[in-house]
Amino acid sequence: MKQFTRPAQASRKYFYFLIGEIGEIGMRFSLKMGILLVLLSGLCVPAYSTILNGCLVTPGSTVIMAGCDATTAPFGTLLATLSAPYTSTLGTSSGTLVSAVYREAGGTLDFYYQVFENTTAGNASGAGGCGHGGGQPACDPTSRLTDTDFSTWITNLAFRTDGGLAGFFVNGTVPPITGDRNSPGGDVIGFSFFPPDSSKIQPGTTSNILIISTNATNFTAGNASVADGGARTVASFKPMNSPPTVSKAFNPTSFAAGGTSTITITLTNPNPNALINAAFTDTYPANLVNTGTPMGATNCGAGVVTAANNGTSVALTNGTIPANSNCTVTVNVTSSMANTYTNTIGAGAVTTANSGSNTAPASATLTVTP
């Protein structure tokens, strides 16, 4: 087994880290549970780096978390942490949700969560409080944590008990009973601490660390929800696609005035999910135009290319860039003016519905001789 360096100590504040990389390849049997019936759902052998002993959960399925203990797994490379206090909508519980994101050696991300349940909430006297004494009721336990949005990702669930090794987590004492993923959509991952009711996160106690191991390689701000009968949305993290990259080329790179060259614009998707609704408009420099029959074409799914005869631009709408691959847009151009033409698609020009836009421009140069 590889040797890894533990992340530096950290306080429970909003902050971000960039450190080294670690990981483990994991596989595990996934269990699917009904109310009274437990069924074996199959062997999980993911094609990406996932946390040791994680249990695969697919949309509509539930796993028994007792079989998903990742305490012996390395923590990984710490990328971000977040500590967010909450009070439930009913005012009958309060606490803190600590979240973190770790990167495994293979580049994929694990999302960590731990619930710290307070003994008091709300007002110290009168209505709207609990646990302060003086006839007030005890605060309610937390029964469930849900996390969004994981809709397009492979997800393996796990927990660990050795939080003290990470500095801002602690050795929690309350394990999750089940983990699940909603259907349709598969965007919400849930951890339940019941049945029975005695298994819930009681006031003054702390959950084990809850882990969602994914095939994502990028993340952004997200939300979790802590429930005790009512629920409270709490700031956290979620996976996201990395933006597409773009490149372009002329073929041939030069011609005599009145000749023809083909522009090829290549859109590349570094993600394990397809990028949808890809679009851009590429406007040419002056005196460079589409040919009389520009033959605008694309293999970007059902994308539509607009390239008017003798027009000054080419555009793509409704394109799909396949997962871990690329697609192209081609068009024929010409010029009757001798010159050197540099054609650039700017940063932010290529947009998608589920990953943002390209962060770097792409240029190509065409030489037209007399």
Backbone torsions as a table, in degrees:
resi	resn	phi	psi	omega
1	MET	NA	142.5	178.0
2	LYS	-65.9	152.8	173.2
3	GLN	-96.7	138.8	-174.7
4	PHE	-129.3	153.4	176.5
5	THR	-94.6	129.0	179.2
6	ARG	-69.8	149.4	177.4
7	PRO	-67.1	154.5	179.9
8	ALA	-64.3	156.4	176.8
9	GLN	-62.4	149.2	-177.4
10	ALA	-148.3	142.0	175.6
11	SER	-84.5	164.6	-178.5
12	ARG	-81.8	76.1	176.0
13	LYS	-131.9	172.6	176.1
14	TYR	-80.0	116.7	174.8
15	PHE	-159.9	166.5	-177.4
16	TYR	-128.6	148.0	179.3
17	PHE	-128.7	148.9	166.6
18	LEU	-126.6	114.9	-179.3
19	ILE	-132.1	-153.2	-173.9
20	GLY	-76.8	-157.7	-179.3
21	GLU	-137.0	142.3	174.0
22	ILE	-144.5	175.5	175.2
23	GLY	174.8	172.6	177.5
24	GLU	-144.4	144.3	169.0
25	ILE	-88.3	127.0	-176.8
26	GLY	-124.1	151.1	167.8
27	MET	-145.7	148.4	-173.0
28	ARG	-157.4	149.3	171.1
29	PHE	-69.8	135.2	176.7
30	SER	-100.3	131.1	-180.0
31	LEU	-107.8	138.9	-178.9
32	LYS	-119.5	125.0	-171.5
33	MET	-119.4	132.2	165.7
34	GLY	-91.4	-169.2	-178.3
35	ILE	-64.4	-42.9	-178.1
36	LEU	-120.5	-6.0	-170.9
37	LEU	-120.0	132.1	178.6
38	VAL	-113.0	125.7	-177.8
39	LEU	-122.1	139.3	174.1
40	LEU	-77.7	123.5	-174.2
41	SER	-101.1	-9.0	172.7
42	GLY	129.2	169.1	-177.6
43	LEU	-87.1	131.1	-179.6
44	CYS	-98.0	116.2	175.6
45	VAL	-128.8	78.3	-174.6
46	PRO	-66.4	153.4	-179.1
47	ALA	-91.4	19.1	179.7
48	TYR	-139.5	165.6	179.6
49	SER	-68.7	125.2	179.1
50	THR	-137.3	159.0	-173.3
51	ILE	-62.6	142.3	179.4
52	LEU	-56.4	130.2	177.4
53	ASN	71.7	15.1	175.4
54	GLY	-68.9	152.0	-179.9
55	CYS	-112.5	122.6	-179.0
56	LEU	-63.4	131.7	173.7
57	VAL	-127.6	127.1	-178.1
58	THR	-111.5	163.1	-180.0
59	PRO	-52.9	127.2	179.6
60	GLY	90.1	-0.2	-176.0
61	SER	-109.1	163.1	178.5
62	THR	-133.1	139.6	177.1
63	VAL	-120.3	149.3	173.7
64	ILE	-84.2	117.4	-170.2
65	MET	-71.7	-17.1	179.6
66	ALA	-59.1	-26.3	179.3
67	GLY	-91.5	11.9	-172.8
68	CYS	-125.9	40.5	-176.5
69	ASP	-82.0	111.5	-177.6
70	ALA	-105.2	24.3	-176.3
71	THR	-58.3	-32.3	-178.0
72	THR	-83.7	-4.8	-178.7
73	ALA	-77.3	147.1	172.6
74	PRO	-62.9	153.7	179.5
75	PHE	-73.0	-31.6	-177.9
76	GLY	96.7	-172.2	-179.9
77	THR	-87.1	118.7	-178.0
78	LEU	-74.9	125.7	179.1
79	LEU	-108.3	-36.0	-175.4
80	ALA	-159.8	149.6	172.2
81	THR	-136.4	157.8	-178.0
82	LEU	-153.7	133.6	176.5
83	SER	-120.7	121.0	-173.3
84	ALA	-130.5	113.7	176.5
85	PRO	-73.0	156.9	179.7
86	TYR	-148.8	155.5	166.5
87	THR	-131.2	131.7	-175.7
88	SER	-63.5	158.6	-177.9
89	THR	-62.3	-26.1	177.5
90	LEU	-84.2	-8.3	-178.7
91	GLY	71.2	17.4	-175.3
92	THR	-105.8	6.6	173.2
93	SER	-160.1	157.7	176.0
94	SER	-153.9	163.4	179.8
95	GLY	175.7	-156.3	-179.9
96	THR	-137.9	135.5	172.2
97	LEU	-104.9	120.1	175.7
98	VAL	-101.9	127.5	-179.0
99	SER	-122.5	154.2	176.1
100	ALA	-153.1	158.4	175.7
101	VAL	-124.8	129.9	177.6
102	TYR	-121.2	146.2	175.7
103	ARG	-107.4	132.5	176.5
104	GLU	-86.0	167.8	-176.2
105	ALA	-58.4	-32.3	178.7
106	GLY	-77.1	-3.8	177.3
107	GLY	99.3	-8.7	-178.3
108	THR	-85.3	162.7	-169.9
109	LEU	-109.6	143.3	171.4
110	ASP	-116.3	135.6	-179.2
111	PHE	-108.0	123.0	-174.4
112	TYR	-110.5	143.9	-179.8
113	TYR	-142.6	145.2	171.7
114	GLN	-145.9	133.2	-177.9
115	VAL	-101.8	123.6	175.0
116	PHE	-106.0	113.5	-175.0
117	GLU	-96.8	123.4	178.9
118	ASN	-76.0	162.8	175.7
119	THR	-89.4	-14.7	-179.4
120	THR	-132.0	160.7	175.6
121	ALA	-154.9	150.1	173.5
122	GLY	67.9	-152.4	-173.8
123	ASN	-70.4	146.7	178.2
124	ALA	-77.6	-18.1	178.1
125	SER	-143.6	152.1	178.6
126	GLY	78.9	-166.4	-177.3
127	ALA	-73.5	160.1	174.4
128	GLY	86.7	16.1	178.4
129	GLY	-139.0	169.9	177.1
130	CYS	-154.7	151.4	172.4
131	GLY	78.7	4.1	-177.3
132	HIS	-90.0	-3.3	-176.9
133	GLY	87.6	-168.0	178.7
134	GLY	63.8	33.9	178.8
135	GLY	89.9	-5.6	177.7
136	GLN	-69.5	148.0	176.3
137	PRO	-71.0	158.0	172.5
138	ALA	-67.3	151.7	178.7
139	CYS	-69.1	154.8	-179.9
140	ASP	-78.2	150.3	174.0
141	PRO	-77.4	159.7	174.6
142	THR	-88.6	132.1	-175.4
143	SER	-104.7	-19.9	-170.9
144	ARG	-160.4	145.3	171.3
145	LEU	-124.9	130.1	174.6
146	THR	-122.3	151.7	-175.7
147	ASP	-136.0	138.0	179.0
148	THR	-132.4	157.1	3.6
149	ASP	-118.1	120.3	-177.5
150	PHE	-116.3	26.9	-166.4
151	SER	-61.0	-33.0	-174.4
152	THR	-109.6	13.2	-171.1
153	TRP	-112.6	150.4	167.5
154	ILE	-74.5	134.2	-176.1
155	THR	-131.4	130.4	171.6
156	ASN	-116.6	133.1	-177.5
157	LEU	-102.9	148.8	178.6
158	ALA	-158.8	171.7	170.9
159	PHE	-142.1	162.6	175.2
160	ARG	-144.6	154.9	-175.1
161	THR	-107.8	-8.3	-171.6
162	ASP	-99.6	51.2	-174.6
163	GLY	-62.5	-26.4	-177.6
164	GLY	-60.0	-22.6	179.9
165	LEU	-67.5	-21.2	-176.6
166	ALA	-93.6	-6.8	176.0
167	GLY	90.8	-52.6	-177.2
168	PHE	-101.4	-12.5	168.1
169	PHE	-93.4	164.4	176.8
170	VAL	-126.5	171.6	177.3
171	ASN	-76.8	88.6	-177.4
172	GLY	-67.6	157.8	-175.3
173	THR	-115.8	-6.6	-175.2
174	VAL	-111.2	108.9	-178.8
175	PRO	-83.7	153.6	173.2
176	PRO	-73.5	148.6	178.0
177	ILE	-88.1	-50.5	179.0
178	THR	-135.3	161.8	170.9
179	GLY	-128.9	148.0	-176.0
180	ASP	-150.2	167.8	177.4
181	ARG	-138.2	132.2	-173.6
182	ASN	-73.0	163.5	176.5
183	SER	-150.7	139.7	-1.0
184	PRO	-75.5	170.0	176.3
185	GLY	105.1	-53.5	-179.2
186	GLY	66.1	22.5	-175.8
187	ASP	-86.7	-20.5	-174.4
188	VAL	-109.8	125.0	173.6
189	ILE	-103.7	132.5	-178.0
190	GLY	-124.5	144.8	171.3
191	PHE	-120.0	123.8	-179.7
192	SER	-109.6	143.0	-178.4
193	PHE	-112.1	25.7	177.3
194	PHE	-156.5	164.4	-3.6
195	PRO	-77.2	162.0	-1.6
196	PRO	-83.1	171.9	-178.6
197	ASP	-60.3	-29.1	-179.3
198	SER	-67.2	-13.2	179.8
199	SER	-86.8	-5.2	-179.5
200	LYS	-67.6	165.5	178.9
201	ILE	-77.8	101.3	-175.2
202	GLN	-76.2	154.7	176.6
203	PRO	-52.3	133.8	179.9
204	GLY	87.1	3.5	179.0
205	THR	-118.4	173.3	-174.9
206	THR	-135.5	138.9	178.8
207	SER	-71.3	160.7	163.5
208	ASN	-60.9	168.6	174.2
209	ILE	-77.0	129.2	-178.7
210	LEU	-102.7	135.8	-171.0
211	ILE	-129.1	133.4	169.4
212	ILE	-116.2	108.6	-179.7
213	SER	-94.4	128.2	-170.9
214	THR	-127.3	173.1	170.9
215	ASN	-98.6	13.3	176.6
216	ALA	-74.4	154.0	176.7
217	THR	-121.6	1.3	-179.2
218	ASN	-142.5	158.0	-178.4
219	PHE	-146.9	167.3	178.5
220	THR	-151.9	-178.9	177.3
221	ALA	-63.6	141.1	179.6
222	GLY	-145.4	-163.6	-177.6
223	ASN	-137.0	150.9	169.3
224	ALA	-127.2	167.5	178.5
225	SER	-134.7	128.5	178.2
226	VAL	-106.3	129.1	-172.7
227	ALA	-122.8	138.7	173.1
228	ASP	-133.5	23.3	-168.1
229	GLY	117.7	-52.2	161.5
230	GLY	-92.2	-177.5	-179.0
231	ALA	-144.7	156.4	177.4
232	ARG	-137.9	128.4	176.1
233	THR	-78.1	132.3	-174.2
234	VAL	-127.3	140.3	178.8
235	ALA	-63.8	140.6	-179.2
236	SER	-157.5	-149.2	178.8
237	PHE	-128.7	160.8	174.4
238	LYS	-147.4	156.4	177.4
239	PRO	-73.3	155.1	174.6
240	MET	-149.2	158.8	176.5
241	ASN	-74.8	147.1	169.7
242	SER	-75.2	151.8	-177.7
243	PRO	-70.0	158.3	177.7
244	PRO	-72.5	160.4	170.4
245	THR	-113.1	159.5	-177.0
246	VAL	-136.2	142.3	172.7
247	SER	-139.6	162.6	-179.4
248	LYS	-149.5	158.1	-178.7
249	ALA	-154.5	151.0	171.2
250	PHE	-102.4	142.1	174.4
251	ASN	-143.2	111.0	0.3
252	PRO	-75.4	169.0	-179.0
253	THR	-84.7	-5.9	175.8
254	SER	-153.8	153.1	174.5
255	PHE	-158.8	163.1	174.8
256	ALA	-75.0	151.6	-177.9
257	ALA	-47.9	133.3	-177.7
258	GLY	92.6	-5.6	179.3
259	GLY	-79.3	-171.8	-175.0
260	THR	-133.4	143.8	172.6
261	SER	-137.2	153.1	177.5
262	THR	-104.2	124.6	172.1
263	ILE	-86.2	129.5	171.8
264	THR	-116.8	120.6	177.7
265	ILE	-108.3	120.5	-176.2
266	THR	-108.2	124.2	177.4
267	LEU	-105.7	125.9	-175.5
268	THR	-116.6	135.0	-179.0
269	ASN	-113.2	113.4	-178.9
270	PRO	-86.6	6.2	-171.9
271	ASN	-99.6	158.9	175.6
272	PRO	-79.5	1.7	177.0
273	ASN	-119.6	147.4	175.3
274	ALA	-64.5	144.5	173.5
275	LEU	-97.9	129.0	-171.2
276	ILE	-112.0	162.1	179.8
277	ASN	54.3	39.6	176.5
278	ALA	-67.3	138.1	-177.0
279	ALA	-153.1	149.4	172.5
280	PHE	-163.4	162.6	168.4
281	THR	-129.1	125.6	179.2
282	ASP	-109.0	110.4	180.0
283	THR	-97.8	130.1	-173.5
284	TYR	-81.8	159.4	170.8
285	PRO	-67.2	161.3	-177.3
286	ALA	-56.4	141.0	177.6
287	ASN	76.2	5.5	170.7
288	LEU	-109.4	125.9	-174.1
289	VAL	-138.9	164.9	171.2
290	ASN	-66.3	153.3	175.1
291	THR	-71.9	173.7	179.0
292	GLY	-62.6	-27.4	173.6
293	THR	-131.2	82.8	-169.2
294	PRO	-70.8	-16.9	176.0
295	MET	55.7	43.5	177.2
296	GLY	-59.7	131.3	-175.9
297	ALA	-149.7	160.5	177.2
298	THR	-153.1	153.6	169.8
299	ASN	-115.5	23.1	178.5
300	CYS	-85.7	69.4	179.0
301	GLY	60.8	-131.3	179.9
302	ALA	-91.6	22.7	-178.9
303	GLY	-59.4	151.2	-179.3
304	VAL	-115.8	126.3	178.7
305	VAL	-100.3	131.4	174.2
306	THR	-113.6	117.4	179.5
307	ALA	-147.6	93.5	-175.5
308	ALA	-67.4	146.2	174.2
309	ASN	-56.1	127.4	-178.6
310	ASN	61.2	18.2	179.7
311	GLY	-79.0	172.9	-174.2
312	THR	-109.6	17.4	-179.5
313	SER	-160.5	166.9	170.2
314	VAL	-133.3	143.1	-176.9
315	ALA	-137.3	150.7	174.3
316	LEU	-122.6	137.4	171.5
317	THR	-132.3	153.6	173.4
318	ASN	57.9	31.8	179.4
319	GLY	-81.1	155.5	173.5
320	THR	-123.1	123.5	177.9
321	ILE	-98.4	117.0	-173.3
322	PRO	-64.7	155.6	-178.3
323	ALA	-60.5	136.5	176.5
324	ASN	50.2	38.5	-175.9
325	SER	-154.6	-162.7	179.8
326	ASN	-146.3	170.3	173.9
327	CYS	-147.0	167.6	-172.8
328	THR	-131.6	158.2	168.9
329	VAL	-124.4	131.7	179.6
330	THR	-125.5	150.8	178.1
331	VAL	-159.5	146.7	179.1
332	ASN	-94.9	133.6	-178.7
333	VAL	-128.0	164.3	179.8
334	THR	-150.2	168.2	173.7
335	SER	-156.3	141.8	176.7
336	SER	-99.7	1.5	-176.8
337	MET	-112.0	123.7	177.4
338	ALA	-66.7	130.1	-178.9
339	ASN	179.7	173.1	170.4
340	THR	-107.2	122.4	-174.3
341	TYR	-111.9	123.9	174.2
342	THR	-107.6	117.6	-177.1
343	ASN	-106.9	123.6	-173.4
344	THR	-126.4	133.7	166.2
345	ILE	-99.7	119.6	-173.0
346	GLY	-74.7	163.1	172.3
347	ALA	-59.8	135.4	-178.9
348	GLY	85.6	-1.6	-176.6
349	ALA	-78.6	-29.8	179.4
350	VAL	-94.4	114.3	-176.9
351	THR	-109.7	154.9	174.6
352	THR	-140.3	165.5	-178.9
353	ALA	-83.6	-20.9	-172.9
354	ASN	-132.0	22.5	176.0
355	SER	-154.1	4.1	-176.2
356	GLY	81.4	-152.8	-173.6
357	SER	-126.7	167.2	-179.0
358	ASN	-62.1	143.0	-177.6
359	THR	-98.2	-12.0	-179.4
360	ALA	-126.9	143.8	178.3
361	PRO	-74.9	169.3	175.9
362	ALA	-136.4	133.7	-178.2
363	SER	-132.8	154.0	172.8
364	ALA	-145.6	151.6	-174.7
365	THR	-119.7	133.4	177.8
366	LEU	-119.7	133.4	177.9
367	THR	-109.0	125.2	176.7
368	VAL	-112.0	120.1	-178.4
369	THR	-95.6	160.4	179.4
370	PRO	-62.6	NA	NA
